[in-house]
Amino acid sequence: MGVARATVRAVNGLTARWAGVSQGGTVFSAAAAWPLLAHLADGAGGPARAELSEALGLPAGQAAGAARDLLTTLGALRGVDTALGCGRRARWS
């Protein structure tokens, strides 16, 4: 299955905006926060839904599915739980 390219671009875009950079040069990632925001967007309404969608870089209606795909893919990668500071094996989906 894997993560859609649009999801990867959206996560990288959020990281770049948070870091205030336009190209590379960061040593952190929004990969841990993006799925949470995506699930919040899916259940939000009104201005909050629009703001979360803008922050995510994807329509809110697509966000939860994209988050599940991202977490499933990240969960299958060796060492990601350590890199994200989870400290234990987690079930992503």
PyMOL Python script that loads the backbone (N, CA, C, O; Angstrom):
from pymol import cmd

cmd.read_pdbstr("""\
ATOM      1  N   MET A   1       0.842  -1.180   0.000  1.00  0.00           N
ATOM      2  CA  MET A   1       0.000   0.000   0.000  1.00  0.00           C
ATOM      3  C   MET A   1       0.884   1.237   0.000  1.00  0.00           C
ATOM      4  O   MET A   1       1.134   1.797  -1.067  1.00  0.00           O
ATOM      5  N   GLY A   2       1.358   1.680   1.137  1.00  0.00           N
ATOM      6  CA  GLY A   2       2.243   2.826   1.192  1.00  0.00           C
ATOM      7  C   GLY A   2       1.508   4.148   1.337  1.00  0.00           C
ATOM      8  O   GLY A   2       0.281   4.221   1.258  1.00  0.00           O
ATOM      9  N   VAL A   3       2.283   5.162   1.545  1.00  0.00           N
ATOM     10  CA  VAL A   3       1.756   6.500   1.765  1.00  0.00           C
ATOM     11  C   VAL A   3       1.680   7.239   0.445  1.00  0.00           C
ATOM     12  O   VAL A   3       2.608   7.186  -0.363  1.00  0.00           O
ATOM     13  N   ALA A   4       0.573   7.928   0.231  1.00  0.00           N
ATOM     14  CA  ALA A   4       0.418   8.719  -0.986  1.00  0.00           C
ATOM     15  C   ALA A   4       1.440   9.841  -1.004  1.00  0.00           C
ATOM     16  O   ALA A   4       1.785  10.398   0.039  1.00  0.00           O
ATOM     17  N   ARG A   5       1.917  10.167  -2.184  1.00  0.00           N
ATOM     18  CA  ARG A   5       2.886  11.261  -2.317  1.00  0.00           C
ATOM     19  C   ARG A   5       2.327  12.571  -1.788  1.00  0.00           C
ATOM     20  O   ARG A   5       3.067  13.383  -1.232  1.00  0.00           O
ATOM     21  N   ALA A   6       1.030  12.784  -1.956  1.00  0.00           N
ATOM     22  CA  ALA A   6       0.418  14.011  -1.447  1.00  0.00           C
ATOM     23  C   ALA A   6       0.538  14.090   0.073  1.00  0.00           C
ATOM     24  O   ALA A   6       0.717  15.176   0.623  1.00  0.00           O
ATOM     25  N   THR A   7       0.440  12.949   0.757  1.00  0.00           N
ATOM     26  CA  THR A   7       0.579  12.929   2.215  1.00  0.00           C
ATOM     27  C   THR A   7       2.013  13.261   2.610  1.00  0.00           C
ATOM     28  O   THR A   7       2.234  14.043   3.534  1.00  0.00           O
ATOM     29  N   VAL A   8       2.978  12.679   1.926  1.00  0.00           N
ATOM     30  CA  VAL A   8       4.383  12.958   2.220  1.00  0.00           C
ATOM     31  C   VAL A   8       4.677  14.442   2.000  1.00  0.00           C
ATOM     32  O   VAL A   8       5.338  15.073   2.825  1.00  0.00           O
ATOM     33  N   ARG A   9       4.189  14.999   0.890  1.00  0.00           N
ATOM     34  CA  ARG A   9       4.389  16.431   0.630  1.00  0.00           C
ATOM     35  C   ARG A   9       3.724  17.276   1.710  1.00  0.00           C
ATOM     36  O   ARG A   9       4.279  18.291   2.131  1.00  0.00           O
ATOM     37  N   ALA A  10       2.544  16.869   2.162  1.00  0.00           N
ATOM     38  CA  ALA A  10       1.829  17.619   3.192  1.00  0.00           C
ATOM     39  C   ALA A  10       2.582  17.605   4.519  1.00  0.00           C
ATOM     40  O   ALA A  10       2.699  18.639   5.176  1.00  0.00           O
ATOM     41  N   VAL A  11       3.094  16.441   4.917  1.00  0.00           N
ATOM     42  CA  VAL A  11       3.858  16.336   6.167  1.00  0.00           C
ATOM     43  C   VAL A  11       5.138  17.164   6.062  1.00  0.00           C
ATOM     44  O   VAL A  11       5.475  17.906   6.985  1.00  0.00           O
ATOM     45  N   ASN A  12       5.845  17.043   4.953  1.00  0.00           N
ATOM     46  CA  ASN A  12       7.072  17.817   4.763  1.00  0.00           C
ATOM     47  C   ASN A  12       6.784  19.315   4.718  1.00  0.00           C
ATOM     48  O   ASN A  12       7.579  20.118   5.207  1.00  0.00           O
ATOM     49  N   GLY A  13       5.654  19.690   4.134  1.00  0.00           N
ATOM     50  CA  GLY A  13       5.268  21.099   4.083  1.00  0.00           C
ATOM     51  C   GLY A  13       5.011  21.670   5.466  1.00  0.00           C
ATOM     52  O   GLY A  13       5.419  22.792   5.765  1.00  0.00           O
ATOM     53  N   LEU A  14       4.331  20.893   6.317  1.00  0.00           N
ATOM     54  CA  LEU A  14       4.084  21.343   7.686  1.00  0.00           C
ATOM     55  C   LEU A  14       5.406  21.498   8.439  1.00  0.00           C
ATOM     56  O   LEU A  14       5.597  22.467   9.173  1.00  0.00           O
ATOM     57  N   THR A  15       6.308  20.550   8.255  1.00  0.00           N
ATOM     58  CA  THR A  15       7.616  20.642   8.900  1.00  0.00           C
ATOM     59  C   THR A  15       8.339  21.910   8.454  1.00  0.00           C
ATOM     60  O   THR A  15       8.880  22.639   9.285  1.00  0.00           O
ATOM     61  N   ALA A  16       8.352  22.173   7.167  1.00  0.00           N
ATOM     62  CA  ALA A  16       9.038  23.361   6.650  1.00  0.00           C
ATOM     63  C   ALA A  16       8.412  24.648   7.170  1.00  0.00           C
ATOM     64  O   ALA A  16       9.125  25.594   7.507  1.00  0.00           O
ATOM     65  N   ARG A  17       7.083  24.689   7.239  1.00  0.00           N
ATOM     66  CA  ARG A  17       6.429  25.899   7.756  1.00  0.00           C
ATOM     67  C   ARG A  17       6.758  26.102   9.231  1.00  0.00           C
ATOM     68  O   ARG A  17       7.025  27.225   9.658  1.00  0.00           O
ATOM     69  N   TRP A  18       6.740  25.026  10.007  1.00  0.00           N
ATOM     70  CA  TRP A  18       7.063  25.143  11.427  1.00  0.00           C
ATOM     71  C   TRP A  18       8.507  25.572  11.627  1.00  0.00           C
ATOM     72  O   TRP A  18       8.814  26.332  12.546  1.00  0.00           O
ATOM     73  N   ALA A  19       9.391  25.085  10.767  1.00  0.00           N
ATOM     74  CA  ALA A  19      10.807  25.402  10.901  1.00  0.00           C
ATOM     75  C   ALA A  19      11.137  26.766  10.305  1.00  0.00           C
ATOM     76  O   ALA A  19      12.204  27.319  10.573  1.00  0.00           O
ATOM     77  N   GLY A  20      10.238  27.304   9.506  1.00  0.00           N
ATOM     78  CA  GLY A  20      10.497  28.592   8.875  1.00  0.00           C
ATOM     79  C   GLY A  20      11.528  28.509   7.777  1.00  0.00           C
ATOM     80  O   GLY A  20      12.265  29.465   7.534  1.00  0.00           O
ATOM     81  N   VAL A  21      11.585  27.366   7.109  1.00  0.00           N
ATOM     82  CA  VAL A  21      12.542  27.192   6.017  1.00  0.00           C
ATOM     83  C   VAL A  21      11.791  26.830   4.751  1.00  0.00           C
ATOM     84  O   VAL A  21      10.674  26.316   4.803  1.00  0.00           O
ATOM     85  N   SER A  22      12.409  27.101   3.617  1.00  0.00           N
ATOM     86  CA  SER A  22      11.768  26.747   2.366  1.00  0.00           C
ATOM     87  C   SER A  22      12.362  25.488   1.752  1.00  0.00           C
ATOM     88  O   SER A  22      11.689  24.813   0.974  1.00  0.00           O
ATOM     89  N   GLN A  23      13.605  25.154   2.081  1.00  0.00           N
ATOM     90  CA  GLN A  23      14.233  23.959   1.527  1.00  0.00           C
ATOM     91  C   GLN A  23      15.203  23.368   2.537  1.00  0.00           C
ATOM     92  O   GLN A  23      16.153  24.027   2.959  1.00  0.00           O
ATOM     93  N   GLY A  24      14.960  22.132   2.918  1.00  0.00           N
ATOM     94  CA  GLY A  24      15.886  21.386   3.761  1.00  0.00           C
ATOM     95  C   GLY A  24      16.362  22.133   4.999  1.00  0.00           C
ATOM     96  O   GLY A  24      15.794  23.156   5.382  1.00  0.00           O
ATOM     97  N   GLY A  25      17.395  21.616   5.607  1.00  0.00           N
ATOM     98  CA  GLY A  25      18.037  22.260   6.724  1.00  0.00           C
ATOM     99  C   GLY A  25      17.392  22.034   8.081  1.00  0.00           C
ATOM    100  O   GLY A  25      17.834  22.630   9.064  1.00  0.00           O
ATOM    101  N   THR A  26      16.364  21.197   8.174  1.00  0.00           N
ATOM    102  CA  THR A  26      15.735  20.953   9.464  1.00  0.00           C
ATOM    103  C   THR A  26      16.212  19.627  10.030  1.00  0.00           C
ATOM    104  O   THR A  26      16.651  18.745   9.292  1.00  0.00           O
ATOM    105  N   VAL A  27      16.122  19.498  11.333  1.00  0.00           N
ATOM    106  CA  VAL A  27      16.507  18.249  11.987  1.00  0.00           C
ATOM    107  C   VAL A  27      15.339  17.692  12.798  1.00  0.00           C
ATOM    108  O   VAL A  27      15.538  16.884  13.705  1.00  0.00           O
ATOM    109  N   PHE A  28      14.144  18.117  12.476  1.00  0.00           N
ATOM    110  CA  PHE A  28      12.955  17.576  13.118  1.00  0.00           C
ATOM    111  C   PHE A  28      11.880  17.385  12.065  1.00  0.00           C
ATOM    112  O   PHE A  28      12.015  17.843  10.930  1.00  0.00           O
ATOM    113  N   SER A  29      10.824  16.711  12.450  1.00  0.00           N
ATOM    114  CA  SER A  29       9.758  16.423  11.498  1.00  0.00           C
ATOM    115  C   SER A  29       8.407  16.519  12.177  1.00  0.00           C
ATOM    116  O   SER A  29       8.270  16.241  13.368  1.00  0.00           O
ATOM    117  N   ALA A  30       7.424  16.912  11.408  1.00  0.00           N
ATOM    118  CA  ALA A  30       6.048  16.962  11.894  1.00  0.00           C
ATOM    119  C   ALA A  30       5.364  15.598  11.782  1.00  0.00           C
ATOM    120  O   ALA A  30       4.152  15.496  11.970  1.00  0.00           O
ATOM    121  N   ALA A  31       6.129  14.559  11.480  1.00  0.00           N
ATOM    122  CA  ALA A  31       5.537  13.231  11.262  1.00  0.00           C
ATOM    123  C   ALA A  31       4.770  12.721  12.470  1.00  0.00           C
ATOM    124  O   ALA A  31       3.815  11.960  12.309  1.00  0.00           O
ATOM    125  N   ALA A  32       5.156  13.115  13.664  1.00  0.00           N
ATOM    126  CA  ALA A  32       4.440  12.661  14.853  1.00  0.00           C
ATOM    127  C   ALA A  32       3.182  13.485  15.110  1.00  0.00           C
ATOM    128  O   ALA A  32       2.183  12.951  15.592  1.00  0.00           O
ATOM    129  N   ALA A  33       3.217  14.761  14.798  1.00  0.00           N
ATOM    130  CA  ALA A  33       2.077  15.642  15.057  1.00  0.00           C
ATOM    131  C   ALA A  33       1.059  15.638  13.928  1.00  0.00           C
ATOM    132  O   ALA A  33      -0.132  15.831  14.175  1.00  0.00           O
ATOM    133  N   TRP A  34       1.499  15.424  12.707  1.00  0.00           N
ATOM    134  CA  TRP A  34       0.617  15.513  11.546  1.00  0.00           C
ATOM    135  C   TRP A  34      -0.576  14.565  11.642  1.00  0.00           C
ATOM    136  O   TRP A  34      -1.703  14.991  11.389  1.00  0.00           O
ATOM    137  N   PRO A  35      -0.370  13.288  12.001  1.00  0.00           N
ATOM    138  CA  PRO A  35      -1.524  12.386  12.098  1.00  0.00           C
ATOM    139  C   PRO A  35      -2.557  12.829  13.140  1.00  0.00           C
ATOM    140  O   PRO A  35      -3.761  12.692  12.923  1.00  0.00           O
ATOM    141  N   LEU A  36      -2.086  13.353  14.255  1.00  0.00           N
ATOM    142  CA  LEU A  36      -3.015  13.845  15.272  1.00  0.00           C
ATOM    143  C   LEU A  36      -3.844  14.997  14.716  1.00  0.00           C
ATOM    144  O   LEU A  36      -5.065  15.018  14.868  1.00  0.00           O
ATOM    145  N   LEU A  37      -3.185  15.946  14.077  1.00  0.00           N
ATOM    146  CA  LEU A  37      -3.907  17.066  13.472  1.00  0.00           C
ATOM    147  C   LEU A  37      -4.876  16.576  12.394  1.00  0.00           C
ATOM    148  O   LEU A  37      -5.969  17.124  12.243  1.00  0.00           O
ATOM    149  N   ALA A  38      -4.479  15.555  11.653  1.00  0.00           N
ATOM    150  CA  ALA A  38      -5.331  15.009  10.596  1.00  0.00           C
ATOM    151  C   ALA A  38      -6.614  14.418  11.176  1.00  0.00           C
ATOM    152  O   ALA A  38      -7.699  14.631  10.636  1.00  0.00           O
ATOM    153  N   HIS A  39      -6.489  13.687  12.259  1.00  0.00           N
ATOM    154  CA  HIS A  39      -7.679  13.109  12.887  1.00  0.00           C
ATOM    155  C   HIS A  39      -8.555  14.191  13.510  1.00  0.00           C
ATOM    156  O   HIS A  39      -9.782  14.092  13.485  1.00  0.00           O
ATOM    157  N   LEU A  40      -7.934  15.211  14.062  1.00  0.00           N
ATOM    158  CA  LEU A  40      -8.716  16.334  14.586  1.00  0.00           C
ATOM    159  C   LEU A  40      -9.470  17.037  13.462  1.00  0.00           C
ATOM    160  O   LEU A  40     -10.630  17.412  13.632  1.00  0.00           O
ATOM    161  N   ALA A  41      -8.824  17.214  12.326  1.00  0.00           N
ATOM    162  CA  ALA A  41      -9.464  17.872  11.176  1.00  0.00           C
ATOM    163  C   ALA A  41     -10.664  17.089  10.692  1.00  0.00           C
ATOM    164  O   ALA A  41     -11.689  17.669  10.331  1.00  0.00           O
ATOM    165  N   ASP A  42     -10.538  15.766  10.682  1.00  0.00           N
ATOM    166  CA  ASP A  42     -11.620  14.912  10.196  1.00  0.00           C
ATOM    167  C   ASP A  42     -12.890  15.097  11.011  1.00  0.00           C
ATOM    168  O   ASP A  42     -13.994  15.044  10.467  1.00  0.00           O
ATOM    169  N   GLY A  43     -12.740  15.315  12.313  1.00  0.00           N
ATOM    170  CA  GLY A  43     -13.907  15.468  13.173  1.00  0.00           C
ATOM    171  C   GLY A  43     -14.312  16.906  13.432  1.00  0.00           C
ATOM    172  O   GLY A  43     -15.343  17.158  14.055  1.00  0.00           O
ATOM    173  N   ALA A  44     -13.518  17.843  12.965  1.00  0.00           N
ATOM    174  CA  ALA A  44     -13.795  19.264  13.222  1.00  0.00           C
ATOM    175  C   ALA A  44     -14.835  19.801  12.249  1.00  0.00           C
ATOM    176  O   ALA A  44     -15.134  19.183  11.227  1.00  0.00           O
ATOM    177  N   GLY A  45     -15.373  20.958  12.587  1.00  0.00           N
ATOM    178  CA  GLY A  45     -16.314  21.643  11.713  1.00  0.00           C
ATOM    179  C   GLY A  45     -16.005  23.122  11.667  1.00  0.00           C
ATOM    180  O   GLY A  45     -15.214  23.622  12.467  1.00  0.00           O
ATOM    181  N   GLY A  46     -16.616  23.814  10.747  1.00  0.00           N
ATOM    182  CA  GLY A  46     -16.499  25.262  10.658  1.00  0.00           C
ATOM    183  C   GLY A  46     -15.087  25.745  10.440  1.00  0.00           C
ATOM    184  O   GLY A  46     -14.304  25.114   9.729  1.00  0.00           O
ATOM    185  N   PRO A  47     -14.758  26.887  11.065  1.00  0.00           N
ATOM    186  CA  PRO A  47     -13.435  27.484  10.880  1.00  0.00           C
ATOM    187  C   PRO A  47     -12.289  26.574  11.322  1.00  0.00           C
ATOM    188  O   PRO A  47     -11.219  26.589  10.714  1.00  0.00           O
ATOM    189  N   ALA A  48     -12.504  25.781  12.376  1.00  0.00           N
ATOM    190  CA  ALA A  48     -11.439  24.889  12.852  1.00  0.00           C
ATOM    191  C   ALA A  48     -11.083  23.864  11.777  1.00  0.00           C
ATOM    192  O   ALA A  48      -9.907  23.569  11.563  1.00  0.00           O
ATOM    193  N   ARG A  49     -12.087  23.328  11.108  1.00  0.00           N
ATOM    194  CA  ARG A  49     -11.848  22.348  10.038  1.00  0.00           C
ATOM    195  C   ARG A  49     -11.048  22.976   8.907  1.00  0.00           C
ATOM    196  O   ARG A  49     -10.114  22.367   8.386  1.00  0.00           O
ATOM    197  N   ALA A  50     -11.413  24.185   8.533  1.00  0.00           N
ATOM    198  CA  ALA A  50     -10.711  24.876   7.455  1.00  0.00           C
ATOM    199  C   ALA A  50      -9.266  25.192   7.847  1.00  0.00           C
ATOM    200  O   ALA A  50      -8.351  25.030   7.039  1.00  0.00           O
ATOM    201  N   GLU A  51      -9.065  25.638   9.076  1.00  0.00           N
ATOM    202  CA  GLU A  51      -7.713  25.967   9.542  1.00  0.00           C
ATOM    203  C   GLU A  51      -6.834  24.723   9.624  1.00  0.00           C
ATOM    204  O   GLU A  51      -5.670  24.752   9.227  1.00  0.00           O
ATOM    205  N   LEU A  52      -7.392  23.639  10.138  1.00  0.00           N
ATOM    206  CA  LEU A  52      -6.617  22.396  10.212  1.00  0.00           C
ATOM    207  C   LEU A  52      -6.300  21.872   8.817  1.00  0.00           C
ATOM    208  O   LEU A  52      -5.188  21.402   8.573  1.00  0.00           O
ATOM    209  N   SER A  53      -7.246  21.943   7.917  1.00  0.00           N
ATOM    210  CA  SER A  53      -7.009  21.506   6.547  1.00  0.00           C
ATOM    211  C   SER A  53      -5.883  22.311   5.916  1.00  0.00           C
ATOM    212  O   SER A  53      -5.021  21.756   5.234  1.00  0.00           O
ATOM    213  N   GLU A  54      -5.891  23.613   6.142  1.00  0.00           N
ATOM    214  CA  GLU A  54      -4.826  24.463   5.603  1.00  0.00           C
ATOM    215  C   GLU A  54      -3.473  24.082   6.200  1.00  0.00           C
ATOM    216  O   GLU A  54      -2.479  23.989   5.480  1.00  0.00           O
ATOM    217  N   ALA A  55      -3.434  23.865   7.504  1.00  0.00           N
ATOM    218  CA  ALA A  55      -2.183  23.487   8.164  1.00  0.00           C
ATOM    219  C   ALA A  55      -1.672  22.140   7.665  1.00  0.00           C
ATOM    220  O   ALA A  55      -0.469  21.945   7.496  1.00  0.00           O
ATOM    221  N   LEU A  56      -2.600  21.214   7.432  1.00  0.00           N
ATOM    222  CA  LEU A  56      -2.223  19.868   6.995  1.00  0.00           C
ATOM    223  C   LEU A  56      -1.727  19.827   5.562  1.00  0.00           C
ATOM    224  O   LEU A  56      -0.859  19.023   5.222  1.00  0.00           O
ATOM    225  N   GLY A  57      -2.272  20.687   4.725  1.00  0.00           N
ATOM    226  CA  GLY A  57      -1.923  20.647   3.317  1.00  0.00           C
ATOM    227  C   GLY A  57      -2.745  19.648   2.531  1.00  0.00           C
ATOM    228  O   GLY A  57      -2.413  19.329   1.389  1.00  0.00           O
ATOM    229  N   LEU A  58      -3.820  19.150   3.132  1.00  0.00           N
ATOM    230  CA  LEU A  58      -4.750  18.209   2.489  1.00  0.00           C
ATOM    231  C   LEU A  58      -6.163  18.575   2.908  1.00  0.00           C
ATOM    232  O   LEU A  58      -6.354  19.150   3.980  1.00  0.00           O
ATOM    233  N   PRO A  59      -7.165  18.253   2.085  1.00  0.00           N
ATOM    234  CA  PRO A  59      -8.545  18.472   2.514  1.00  0.00           C
ATOM    235  C   PRO A  59      -8.865  17.645   3.761  1.00  0.00           C
ATOM    236  O   PRO A  59      -8.427  16.502   3.884  1.00  0.00           O
ATOM    237  N   ALA A  60      -9.618  18.219   4.667  1.00  0.00           N
ATOM    238  CA  ALA A  60      -9.954  17.545   5.925  1.00  0.00           C
ATOM    239  C   ALA A  60     -10.634  16.202   5.679  1.00  0.00           C
ATOM    240  O   ALA A  60     -10.432  15.265   6.451  1.00  0.00           O
ATOM    241  N   GLY A  61     -11.426  16.090   4.635  1.00  0.00           N
ATOM    242  CA  GLY A  61     -12.117  14.848   4.331  1.00  0.00           C
ATOM    243  C   GLY A  61     -11.191  13.703   3.947  1.00  0.00           C
ATOM    244  O   GLY A  61     -11.589  12.540   4.018  1.00  0.00           O
ATOM    245  N   GLN A  62      -9.976  14.009   3.546  1.00  0.00           N
ATOM    246  CA  GLN A  62      -8.989  12.990   3.184  1.00  0.00           C
ATOM    247  C   GLN A  62      -7.986  12.737   4.303  1.00  0.00           C
ATOM    248  O   GLN A  62      -7.209  11.784   4.240  1.00  0.00           O
ATOM    249  N   ALA A  63      -8.001  13.579   5.315  1.00  0.00           N
ATOM    250  CA  ALA A  63      -6.939  13.598   6.320  1.00  0.00           C
ATOM    251  C   ALA A  63      -6.847  12.327   7.156  1.00  0.00           C
ATOM    252  O   ALA A  63      -5.750  11.801   7.340  1.00  0.00           O
ATOM    253  N   ALA A  64      -7.961  11.821   7.665  1.00  0.00           N
ATOM    254  CA  ALA A  64      -7.904  10.651   8.549  1.00  0.00           C
ATOM    255  C   ALA A  64      -7.370   9.422   7.815  1.00  0.00           C
ATOM    256  O   ALA A  64      -6.542   8.691   8.357  1.00  0.00           O
ATOM    257  N   GLY A  65      -7.827   9.193   6.609  1.00  0.00           N
ATOM    258  CA  GLY A  65      -7.329   8.066   5.825  1.00  0.00           C
ATOM    259  C   GLY A  65      -5.847   8.192   5.524  1.00  0.00           C
ATOM    260  O   GLY A  65      -5.102   7.215   5.594  1.00  0.00           O
ATOM    261  N   ALA A  66      -5.426   9.406   5.189  1.00  0.00           N
ATOM    262  CA  ALA A  66      -4.011   9.653   4.920  1.00  0.00           C
ATOM    263  C   ALA A  66      -3.187   9.436   6.187  1.00  0.00           C
ATOM    264  O   ALA A  66      -2.082   8.898   6.125  1.00  0.00           O
ATOM    265  N   ALA A  67      -3.718   9.852   7.328  1.00  0.00           N
ATOM    266  CA  ALA A  67      -3.018   9.657   8.601  1.00  0.00           C
ATOM    267  C   ALA A  67      -2.861   8.173   8.916  1.00  0.00           C
ATOM    268  O   ALA A  67      -1.794   7.739   9.349  1.00  0.00           O
ATOM    269  N   ARG A  68      -3.921   7.392   8.699  1.00  0.00           N
ATOM    270  CA  ARG A  68      -3.828   5.944   8.946  1.00  0.00           C
ATOM    271  C   ARG A  68      -2.772   5.310   8.045  1.00  0.00           C
ATOM    272  O   ARG A  68      -1.983   4.483   8.502  1.00  0.00           O
ATOM    273  N   ASP A  69      -2.752   5.691   6.766  1.00  0.00           N
ATOM    274  CA  ASP A  69      -1.743   5.144   5.847  1.00  0.00           C
ATOM    275  C   ASP A  69      -0.334   5.530   6.290  1.00  0.00           C
ATOM    276  O   ASP A  69       0.581   4.707   6.270  1.00  0.00           O
ATOM    277  N   LEU A  70      -0.171   6.793   6.689  1.00  0.00           N
ATOM    278  CA  LEU A  70       1.138   7.259   7.143  1.00  0.00           C
ATOM    279  C   LEU A  70       1.594   6.489   8.372  1.00  0.00           C
ATOM    280  O   LEU A  70       2.732   6.021   8.422  1.00  0.00           O
ATOM    281  N   LEU A  71       0.719   6.353   9.362  1.00  0.00           N
ATOM    282  CA  LEU A  71       1.095   5.665  10.593  1.00  0.00           C
ATOM    283  C   LEU A  71       1.371   4.186  10.362  1.00  0.00           C
ATOM    284  O   LEU A  71       2.265   3.618  10.989  1.00  0.00           O
ATOM    285  N   THR A  72       0.619   3.561   9.473  1.00  0.00           N
ATOM    286  CA  THR A  72       0.869   2.162   9.135  1.00  0.00           C
ATOM    287  C   THR A  72       2.242   2.007   8.497  1.00  0.00           C
ATOM    288  O   THR A  72       2.999   1.099   8.839  1.00  0.00           O
ATOM    289  N   THR A  73       2.552   2.899   7.571  1.00  0.00           N
ATOM    290  CA  THR A  73       3.856   2.850   6.904  1.00  0.00           C
ATOM    291  C   THR A  73       4.985   3.138   7.888  1.00  0.00           C
ATOM    292  O   THR A  73       5.990   2.427   7.901  1.00  0.00           O
ATOM    293  N   LEU A  74       4.829   4.169   8.707  1.00  0.00           N
ATOM    294  CA  LEU A  74       5.860   4.482   9.702  1.00  0.00           C
ATOM    295  C   LEU A  74       6.042   3.335  10.688  1.00  0.00           C
ATOM    296  O   LEU A  74       7.164   3.020  11.084  1.00  0.00           O
ATOM    297  N   GLY A  75       4.934   2.713  11.081  1.00  0.00           N
ATOM    298  CA  GLY A  75       4.997   1.606  12.024  1.00  0.00           C
ATOM    299  C   GLY A  75       5.741   0.396  11.500  1.00  0.00           C
ATOM    300  O   GLY A  75       6.266  -0.404  12.274  1.00  0.00           O
ATOM    301  N   ALA A  76       5.785   0.263  10.180  1.00  0.00           N
ATOM    302  CA  ALA A  76       6.475  -0.870   9.564  1.00  0.00           C
ATOM    303  C   ALA A  76       7.970  -0.620   9.377  1.00  0.00           C
ATOM    304  O   ALA A  76       8.720  -1.545   9.063  1.00  0.00           O
ATOM    305  N   LEU A  77       8.400   0.607   9.567  1.00  0.00           N
ATOM    306  CA  LEU A  77       9.812   0.944   9.380  1.00  0.00           C
ATOM    307  C   LEU A  77      10.596   0.709  10.663  1.00  0.00           C
ATOM    308  O   LEU A  77      10.224   1.193  11.732  1.00  0.00           O
ATOM    309  N   ARG A  78      11.657  -0.020  10.543  1.00  0.00           N
ATOM    310  CA  ARG A  78      12.502  -0.336  11.698  1.00  0.00           C
ATOM    311  C   ARG A  78      13.132   0.940  12.258  1.00  0.00           C
ATOM    312  O   ARG A  78      13.708   1.732  11.513  1.00  0.00           O
ATOM    313  N   GLY A  79      13.019   1.132  13.564  1.00  0.00           N
ATOM    314  CA  GLY A  79      13.669   2.236  14.240  1.00  0.00           C
ATOM    315  C   GLY A  79      12.852   3.513  14.333  1.00  0.00           C
ATOM    316  O   GLY A  79      13.271   4.459  15.001  1.00  0.00           O
ATOM    317  N   VAL A  80      11.708   3.566  13.686  1.00  0.00           N
ATOM    318  CA  VAL A  80      10.919   4.794  13.712  1.00  0.00           C
ATOM    319  C   VAL A  80      10.383   5.074  15.109  1.00  0.00           C
ATOM    320  O   VAL A  80      10.344   6.231  15.528  1.00  0.00           O
ATOM    321  N   ASP A  81       9.971   4.044  15.836  1.00  0.00           N
ATOM    322  CA  ASP A  81       9.458   4.285  17.186  1.00  0.00           C
ATOM    323  C   ASP A  81      10.521   4.932  18.066  1.00  0.00           C
ATOM    324  O   ASP A  81      10.204   5.801  18.879  1.00  0.00           O
ATOM    325  N   THR A  82      11.766   4.523  17.915  1.00  0.00           N
ATOM    326  CA  THR A  82      12.855   5.132  18.664  1.00  0.00           C
ATOM    327  C   THR A  82      13.101   6.562  18.204  1.00  0.00           C
ATOM    328  O   THR A  82      13.285   7.457  19.028  1.00  0.00           O
ATOM    329  N   ALA A  83      13.106   6.779  16.910  1.00  0.00           N
ATOM    330  CA  ALA A  83      13.342   8.117  16.370  1.00  0.00           C
ATOM    331  C   ALA A  83      12.265   9.093  16.817  1.00  0.00           C
ATOM    332  O   ALA A  83      12.557  10.266  17.052  1.00  0.00           O
ATOM    333  N   LEU A  84      11.036   8.633  16.938  1.00  0.00           N
ATOM    334  CA  LEU A  84       9.947   9.500  17.369  1.00  0.00           C
ATOM    335  C   LEU A  84       9.844   9.598  18.884  1.00  0.00           C
ATOM    336  O   LEU A  84       9.002  10.331  19.403  1.00  0.00           O
ATOM    337  N   GLY A  85      10.688   8.871  19.592  1.00  0.00           N
ATOM    338  CA  GLY A  85      10.707   8.959  21.043  1.00  0.00           C
ATOM    339  C   GLY A  85       9.595   8.181  21.723  1.00  0.00           C
ATOM    340  O   GLY A  85       9.229   8.480  22.859  1.00  0.00           O
ATOM    341  N   CYS A  86       9.064   7.198  21.041  1.00  0.00           N
ATOM    342  CA  CYS A  86       7.951   6.428  21.628  1.00  0.00           C
ATOM    343  C   CYS A  86       8.444   5.518  22.749  1.00  0.00           C
ATOM    344  O   CYS A  86       7.731   5.300  23.728  1.00  0.00           O
ATOM    345  N   GLY A  87       9.630   4.998  22.617  1.00  0.00           N
ATOM    346  CA  GLY A  87      10.203   4.171  23.668  1.00  0.00           C
ATOM    347  C   GLY A  87       9.633   2.778  23.759  1.00  0.00           C
ATOM    348  O   GLY A  87      10.149   1.961  24.521  1.00  0.00           O
ATOM    349  N   ARG A  88       8.603   2.477  23.021  1.00  0.00           N
ATOM    350  CA  ARG A  88       8.054   1.120  23.012  1.00  0.00           C
ATOM    351  C   ARG A  88       7.343   0.897  21.685  1.00  0.00           C
ATOM    352  O   ARG A  88       6.978   1.846  20.991  1.00  0.00           O
ATOM    353  N   ARG A  89       7.159  -0.344  21.354  1.00  0.00           N
ATOM    354  CA  ARG A  89       6.477  -0.662  20.095  1.00  0.00           C
ATOM    355  C   ARG A  89       5.011  -0.261  20.218  1.00  0.00           C
ATOM    356  O   ARG A  89       4.348  -0.590  21.202  1.00  0.00           O
ATOM    357  N   ALA A  90       4.521   0.441  19.227  1.00  0.00           N
ATOM    358  CA  ALA A  90       3.137   0.914  19.243  1.00  0.00           C
ATOM    359  C   ALA A  90       2.376   0.350  18.055  1.00  0.00           C
ATOM    360  O   ALA A  90       2.962   0.059  17.012  1.00  0.00           O
ATOM    361  N   ARG A  91       1.092   0.201  18.214  1.00  0.00           N
ATOM    362  CA  ARG A  91       0.218  -0.168  17.108  1.00  0.00           C
ATOM    363  C   ARG A  91      -0.268   1.124  16.482  1.00  0.00           C
ATOM    364  O   ARG A  91      -0.911   1.930  17.155  1.00  0.00           O
ATOM    365  N   TRP A  92       0.024   1.337  15.212  1.00  0.00           N
ATOM    366  CA  TRP A  92      -0.292   2.608  14.532  1.00  0.00           C
ATOM    367  C   TRP A  92      -1.671   2.643  13.943  1.00  0.00           C
ATOM    368  O   TRP A  92      -2.205   3.728  13.711  1.00  0.00           O
ATOM    369  N   SER A  93      -2.267   1.513  13.691  1.00  0.00           N
ATOM    370  CA  SER A  93      -3.567   1.578  13.012  1.00  0.00           C
ATOM    371  C   SER A  93      -4.625   0.828  13.791  1.00  0.00           C
ATOM    372  O   SER A  93      -5.781   0.776  13.370  1.00  0.00           O
TER     373      SER A  93
END
""", "prot")
cmd.dss("prot")
cmd.show_as("cartoon", "prot")
cmd.util.cbc("prot")
cmd.orient("prot")
